[in-house]
C-alpha cells in the first residue's frame, strides 16, 4: 500500500544537525530560520510585483511566530470566526475572511474583525450585504469565483471539480451578481507552480473582461508553492505587474504552505516491533491523529535520513484504526524500542489538523533556531486538553 502513495517531498536542511532527544515525543519542531527564509522570499515577490501577500492561517497558525510573519507580510486570511479572531488578535495588518457558509450568529463579529469579507455565493452576499454596509468602518466585499477550469491533480483537493460547492461558477456571472462586490476571489491551486495559475487566468480572463472595470481587486487565493526552489518566481512577478498595469486592480495572494514549507519536523518514537509477514513498528505518531493527510490525500511523508536499502519497516500509530498506517521506511540498522525518528515538512497543515481520537496525545510544539541552536518549548499538551473537548 505504501508504495502506491505519493511521497511528500521534504528538505531535511538543518534538521540533520538536530538532536531528536532534546524534545518530548511526539513533538513538532519548527525552525524559525527556515520560516523567516520563506517569508523573505514572499516579501520579495510582494515588493517586486506590487501584490499584497497574506498568510493563510488554515495552513500555518503557529502564532508564536506571528511577530515575524507580520514583519514580512501584509496580514492574514481566515476561514471563519476563530481564525479571524486569531489573525486580528495576534498578527494585525489586513484580514481577509472567506467561508463557504457564514452563520448569522457569527457574521457581525466577522465583519467587525475583517477588512475583506468574501462570500461563496451571491445568495450569502445579498443576505449579509446590509450588515456590511451598516458596519462602523468600511469593509470590502468579495465573491468567490469558480473559473470552471481545473488544474487540480487530486480530485478531492480540486475546487474546480464538477459540482464543486466552492465558489460561484463563472458561467453564472452577471452584472447583477456583482452588485456591491469590490473584488473577486479565486482559490484554484494546491501545492502548485506558476504555470497552472497562468493557464487558469488565460481561461477565465475573457469571461471576466466585461466586469473588471467595476472591481477594486482580484485575490488568487492560496496553493501557490512560491517558496519552493523550482517555482518560477520571475514569471509570477511579471504576471502580476502586467495584470496590475492592464487592469488597475490590486492583486492579492494568500500562500499558506509556502510560509512554512520545509520548516518543521514531527519527532516520534518507536514503541513496539511486532512481525506479521513483514517487520512492523508501532510508534507514538499516529497518521489519523497527527498527520491525517497521510490518509486523506493520501501521501507518504518523507523521513529524515531514510536509506535506500537496509532494514525496512511498516510504521503505524498507536490508535485502534486498522488503517492508521504511515508507510514503509528503511533504516541502515535494525530499529530498537525507544529509537527516535522524524518526518519532514510537517509545520504546515499537520499542525492545524491534529486531533485526540482514541485519547492519543497531541504532539508538543517546539521552536528551534538553526543558526543559534536555541530551543524553546512553546506548548506541551496534557490530559486536560483531551478531556476539555468532550464535555
C-alpha positions as CSV (number, residue, x, y, z in Angstrom):
1,X,0.0,0.0,0.0
2,X,2.7,2.5,0.9
3,X,4.4,2.2,-2.5
4,X,1.2,3.2,-4.1
5,X,1.1,6.5,-2.3
6,X,2.8,9.7,-3.5
7,X,5.8,10.6,-1.5
8,X,5.7,14.1,0.1
9,X,8.9,15.9,-0.7
10,X,10.8,17.4,2.2
11,X,14.1,19.1,2.5
12,X,16.0,17.9,5.6
13,X,18.0,21.1,5.7
14,X,19.4,22.0,9.1
15,X,17.4,19.3,10.8
16,X,20.1,16.7,10.1
17,X,22.0,18.5,12.9
18,X,19.2,18.5,15.4
19,X,19.3,16.0,18.3
20,X,15.9,14.4,18.3
21,X,16.3,13.5,22.0
22,X,16.1,17.2,23.0
23,X,12.3,17.3,22.8
24,X,9.5,15.1,24.2
25,X,7.9,12.7,21.8
26,X,5.8,13.2,19.8
27,X,6.8,16.8,19.0
28,X,6.6,19.3,16.2
29,X,9.9,21.2,15.9
30,X,9.7,24.4,13.8
31,X,12.9,26.1,12.6
32,X,12.3,29.8,12.8
33,X,15.3,30.5,10.5
34,X,13.6,28.4,7.8
35,X,10.3,30.2,8.3
36,X,12.0,33.6,8.0
37,X,13.7,32.4,4.8
38,X,10.3,31.6,3.3
39,X,8.9,34.9,4.5
40,X,11.8,36.8,2.9
41,X,11.1,35.2,-0.5
42,X,7.4,36.1,-0.2
43,X,8.2,39.6,0.8
44,X,10.5,40.0,-2.2
45,X,7.7,38.8,-4.5
46,X,5.3,41.3,-3.0
47,X,7.8,44.1,-3.2
48,X,8.8,43.5,-6.9
49,X,5.3,42.7,-8.2
50,X,3.2,45.1,-6.1
51,X,1.0,42.2,-4.9
52,X,-0.5,42.2,-1.4
53,X,0.6,38.9,0.3
54,X,-1.4,37.5,3.2
55,X,-0.6,34.4,5.3
56,X,-3.2,31.7,5.2
57,X,-3.9,30.7,8.8
58,X,-5.6,27.5,7.7
59,X,-2.2,26.1,6.8
60,X,0.1,27.6,9.4
61,X,-1.3,29.1,12.6
62,X,1.7,29.0,14.9
63,X,1.1,32.4,16.4
64,X,4.3,32.2,18.4
65,X,5.8,33.4,15.1
66,X,3.1,36.0,14.4
67,X,5.5,38.9,15.1
68,X,7.9,37.5,12.5
69,X,5.1,36.9,9.9
70,X,3.8,40.4,10.5
71,X,7.2,41.9,9.7
72,X,7.2,40.5,6.2
73,X,3.6,40.1,5.1
74,X,0.7,42.4,4.9
75,X,-1.7,40.4,7.1
76,X,-3.6,37.1,7.2
77,X,-6.6,35.4,5.6
78,X,-9.0,33.4,7.7
79,X,-11.6,30.7,7.0
80,X,-14.1,31.6,9.7
81,X,-14.6,33.3,13.0
82,X,-11.9,31.6,15.1
83,X,-9.2,32.2,12.6
84,X,-10.4,35.7,12.1
85,X,-10.0,36.4,15.8
86,X,-6.6,34.8,15.8
87,X,-5.5,36.9,12.9
88,X,-6.7,40.2,14.4
89,X,-5.5,39.4,17.9
90,X,-2.1,38.1,17.1
91,X,-1.0,39.2,13.7
92,X,-2.6,42.5,12.8
93,X,-2.4,44.0,9.4
94,X,-5.1,43.3,6.7
95,X,-7.5,40.5,7.4
96,X,-9.5,38.8,4.6
97,X,-12.1,36.2,5.7
98,X,-13.7,33.6,3.4
99,X,-16.1,30.9,4.4
100,X,-18.2,28.5,2.3
101,X,-21.1,29.3,4.6
102,X,-21.4,32.1,7.3
103,X,-23.6,31.7,10.3
104,X,-26.0,34.5,11.1
105,X,-24.8,34.3,14.8
106,X,-21.2,35.0,13.8
107,X,-21.3,37.3,10.8
108,X,-21.4,40.6,12.7
109,X,-18.2,39.7,14.6
110,X,-16.5,38.5,11.4
111,X,-17.4,41.9,9.8
112,X,-16.0,43.7,12.8
113,X,-12.7,41.8,12.6
114,X,-12.2,41.8,8.8
115,X,-11.1,44.2,6.1
116,X,-12.5,41.9,3.4
117,X,-15.4,39.5,3.8
118,X,-15.5,37.1,0.9
119,X,-18.7,35.2,0.1
120,X,-19.1,31.8,-1.5
121,X,-22.4,32.6,-3.2
122,X,-24.5,35.5,-4.4
123,X,-27.2,34.5,-2.0
124,X,-25.0,34.8,1.0
125,X,-23.6,38.1,-0.3
126,X,-27.0,39.6,-0.8
127,X,-28.2,38.3,2.6
128,X,-25.4,39.9,4.6
129,X,-24.6,42.9,2.4
130,X,-26.8,45.2,4.5
131,X,-24.9,44.3,7.6
132,X,-21.6,45.1,6.0
133,X,-22.9,48.5,4.8
134,X,-24.1,49.2,8.3
135,X,-20.6,48.4,9.8
136,X,-18.9,51.1,11.9
137,X,-15.9,51.1,9.5
138,X,-15.5,50.3,5.7
139,X,-15.4,46.6,5.0
140,X,-14.9,45.4,1.4
141,X,-17.0,42.7,-0.1
142,X,-15.6,39.8,-2.1
143,X,-17.2,37.0,-4.1
144,X,-15.5,33.6,-4.6
145,X,-15.5,32.6,-8.3
146,X,-15.1,29.1,-9.7
147,X,-13.3,29.6,-13.0
148,X,-14.6,26.2,-14.2
149,X,-11.0,25.5,-15.3
150,X,-9.5,22.5,-13.5
151,X,-5.8,22.3,-12.7
152,X,-6.1,20.1,-9.6
153,X,-4.0,16.9,-9.5
154,X,-6.1,15.2,-6.8
155,X,-9.9,15.4,-7.2
156,X,-10.7,15.9,-3.5
157,X,-8.5,19.0,-3.4
158,X,-9.7,20.4,-6.7
159,X,-12.1,23.4,-6.1
160,X,-13.0,23.4,-9.8
161,X,-14.1,19.7,-10.0
162,X,-17.5,19.1,-11.4
163,X,-20.3,20.0,-9.0
164,X,-17.9,21.8,-6.6
165,X,-19.5,23.6,-3.8
166,X,-16.7,26.2,-3.7
167,X,-17.4,29.5,-5.5
168,X,-19.9,30.7,-8.0
169,X,-19.3,29.2,-11.4
170,X,-18.0,31.8,-13.8
171,X,-20.7,30.8,-16.3
172,X,-23.3,32.2,-13.9
173,X,-21.6,35.6,-13.5
174,X,-23.7,38.6,-14.3
175,X,-23.5,42.3,-13.6
176,X,-26.4,41.9,-11.1
177,X,-24.4,39.2,-9.3
178,X,-21.6,41.8,-8.7
179,X,-23.8,44.3,-7.1
180,X,-22.0,45.6,-4.0
181,X,-18.9,43.5,-4.8
182,X,-15.4,45.0,-4.5
183,X,-13.4,42.1,-5.7
184,X,-13.3,38.5,-6.9
185,X,-11.5,35.6,-5.1
186,X,-10.3,32.5,-7.0
187,X,-8.6,29.8,-5.0
188,X,-8.0,27.0,-7.5
189,X,-4.5,25.6,-6.9
190,X,-3.0,23.1,-4.4
191,X,0.8,22.8,-3.9
192,X,1.4,24.0,-7.5
193,X,3.8,26.2,-9.5
194,X,3.2,29.3,-11.6
195,X,2.1,27.6,-14.8
196,X,-1.3,26.4,-13.5
197,X,-2.1,29.9,-12.4
198,X,-1.2,31.3,-15.8
199,X,-3.4,28.8,-17.6
200,X,-6.3,29.4,-15.2
201,X,-6.1,33.2,-15.8
202,X,-5.9,32.7,-19.6
203,X,-9.0,30.6,-19.5
204,X,-11.0,32.9,-17.3
205,X,-9.9,36.4,-18.2
206,X,-12.1,36.7,-21.4
207,X,-15.1,35.9,-19.3
208,X,-14.2,38.5,-16.7
209,X,-13.2,41.2,-19.1
210,X,-16.6,42.9,-19.1
211,X,-16.6,43.3,-15.3
212,X,-13.0,44.1,-14.4
213,X,-13.6,47.8,-14.7
214,X,-16.1,47.8,-11.8
215,X,-13.8,45.9,-9.4
216,X,-11.1,47.1,-7.0
217,X,-9.1,43.8,-6.5
218,X,-8.5,40.3,-7.5
219,X,-7.5,37.6,-5.0
220,X,-5.8,34.5,-6.4
221,X,-6.1,32.6,-3.1
222,X,-3.6,30.0,-2.0
223,X,-2.0,26.8,-3.2
224,X,1.0,28.7,-4.7
225,X,4.3,27.0,-3.8
226,X,6.1,30.2,-4.2
227,X,9.0,29.3,-1.8
228,X,9.8,26.0,-3.5
229,X,13.2,26.1,-5.2
230,X,11.8,25.3,-8.7
231,X,8.9,27.8,-8.5
232,X,9.2,30.3,-11.4
233,X,9.0,33.5,-9.3
234,X,10.2,35.7,-12.1
235,X,7.2,34.7,-14.2
236,X,4.9,35.3,-11.2
237,X,6.3,38.8,-10.7
238,X,5.9,39.7,-14.3
239,X,2.4,38.3,-14.5
240,X,1.2,40.3,-11.5
241,X,2.9,43.5,-12.8
242,X,1.4,43.1,-16.2
243,X,-2.1,42.4,-14.7
244,X,-1.9,45.4,-12.4
245,X,-0.9,47.7,-15.3
246,X,-3.6,46.4,-17.6
247,X,-6.5,46.4,-15.1
248,X,-5.5,48.9,-12.4
249,X,-6.6,46.3,-9.8
250,X,-4.9,45.4,-6.6
251,X,-3.7,41.7,-6.7
252,X,-3.8,39.6,-3.5
253,X,-2.1,36.2,-2.9
254,X,-2.8,34.0,0.1
255,X,0.1,31.5,0.5
256,X,-0.2,29.1,3.4
257,X,2.1,26.1,2.9
258,X,4.7,28.4,1.3
259,X,5.1,30.3,4.6
260,X,6.2,27.1,6.4
261,X,7.4,24.9,3.6
262,X,10.3,22.6,4.7
263,X,10.4,24.5,8.0
264,X,9.3,21.8,10.5
265,X,9.6,18.1,11.5
266,X,7.5,15.8,13.6
267,X,9.6,13.8,16.0
268,X,8.4,10.3,17.1
269,X,9.5,7.3,19.0
270,X,9.3,3.5,18.4
271,X,7.0,1.8,20.9
272,X,7.0,-1.8,19.7
273,X,8.4,-4.0,16.9
274,X,5.9,-6.8,16.0
275,X,6.2,-9.1,13.0
276,X,3.3,-10.2,10.7
277,X,4.6,-11.2,7.3
278,X,6.7,-8.0,7.3
279,X,8.6,-6.1,10.0
280,X,6.2,-3.6,11.7
281,X,6.9,-0.7,14.0
282,X,4.3,0.8,16.3
283,X,5.1,4.5,17.0
284,X,3.7,7.3,19.1
285,X,3.0,9.2,15.9
286,X,-0.5,8.4,14.6
287,X,-1.4,9.1,10.9
288,X,-5.1,9.6,11.8
289,X,-4.4,11.8,14.8
290,X,-1.2,13.7,13.9
291,X,-0.9,13.6,10.1
292,X,-4.4,13.0,8.8
293,X,-3.5,14.0,5.2
294,X,-1.5,10.7,5.1
295,X,-4.9,9.0,5.0
296,X,-7.0,11.7,3.3
297,X,-4.7,12.7,0.4
298,X,-3.1,10.1,0.6
299,X,0.6,10.7,0.7
300,X,3.8,9.3,2.2
301,X,5.7,11.8,4.3
302,X,9.4,11.9,3.8
303,X,11.6,10.5,6.6
304,X,14.6,12.3,7.9
305,X,17.7,10.3,6.8
306,X,15.8,7.5,5.2
307,X,18.0,4.9,3.5
308,X,17.6,3.4,0.0
309,X,18.5,-0.1,1.3
310,X,18.7,-1.7,4.7
311,X,16.1,-2.7,7.2
312,X,12.6,-1.9,6.2
313,X,9.6,-1.4,8.5
314,X,5.9,-0.5,8.1
315,X,5.2,2.3,10.5
316,X,1.9,2.7,12.2
317,X,0.3,4.6,15.0
318,X,-1.0,3.5,18.4
319,X,-4.7,4.0,17.7
320,X,-7.2,1.2,17.1
321,X,-7.8,2.3,13.5
322,X,-6.6,-0.6,11.3
323,X,-5.7,2.0,8.6
324,X,-3.5,4.0,11.0
325,X,-0.5,3.3,8.8
326,X,2.1,5.9,7.8
327,X,4.1,3.9,5.3
328,X,7.1,1.7,4.7
329,X,10.5,3.1,5.5
330,X,14.1,1.9,5.5
331,X,16.9,2.3,8.1
332,X,20.6,1.5,7.9
333,X,20.4,-0.7,11.0
334,X,17.6,-2.6,12.8
335,X,15.2,-0.4,14.9
336,X,15.1,-0.7,18.6
337,X,12.3,0.2,21.0
338,X,12.9,3.8,22.1
339,X,14.6,4.9,18.9
340,X,13.7,8.4,17.7
341,X,12.9,9.4,14.1
342,X,11.3,12.4,12.4
343,X,9.1,13.1,9.4
344,X,10.0,16.1,7.3
345,X,7.9,19.2,6.2
346,X,5.3,18.9,8.9
347,X,4.9,22.5,10.1
348,X,2.0,23.2,7.7
349,X,-1.4,21.5,7.8
350,X,-0.3,18.6,10.0
351,X,-0.1,21.0,13.0
352,X,-3.5,22.5,12.4
353,X,-5.2,19.2,11.8
354,X,-4.2,17.2,14.8
355,X,-6.9,15.5,17.0
356,X,-7.2,13.3,20.0
357,X,-9.1,10.3,18.6
358,X,-8.6,7.3,20.9
359,X,-7.2,9.6,23.5
360,X,-3.9,9.8,21.6
361,X,-1.9,12.7,23.0
362,X,-1.3,15.8,20.9
363,X,2.3,16.4,19.9
364,X,4.2,19.1,21.8
365,X,5.4,22.2,19.9
366,X,8.9,23.5,20.0
367,X,10.6,26.4,18.3
368,X,14.2,26.0,17.2
369,X,16.7,28.4,15.7
370,X,19.1,26.5,13.4
371,X,21.6,29.4,13.4
372,X,22.0,29.7,17.2
373,X,20.7,26.2,18.2
374,X,18.4,27.9,20.7
375,X,15.4,25.6,21.5
376,X,12.2,26.7,23.2
377,X,9.2,24.5,24.2
378,X,6.2,26.5,23.1
379,X,3.5,24.2,24.2
380,X,3.0,20.7,25.8
381,X,-0.4,19.2,25.9
382,X,-2.0,17.3,28.8
383,X,-5.0,15.1,29.7
384,X,-6.9,18.3,30.4
385,X,-6.6,19.3,26.7
386,X,-8.2,15.9,25.8
387,X,-10.9,15.9,28.4
388,X,-12.0,19.5,27.9
389,X,-13.1,18.8,24.3
390,X,-15.5,16.1,25.4
391,X,-17.9,17.6,27.9
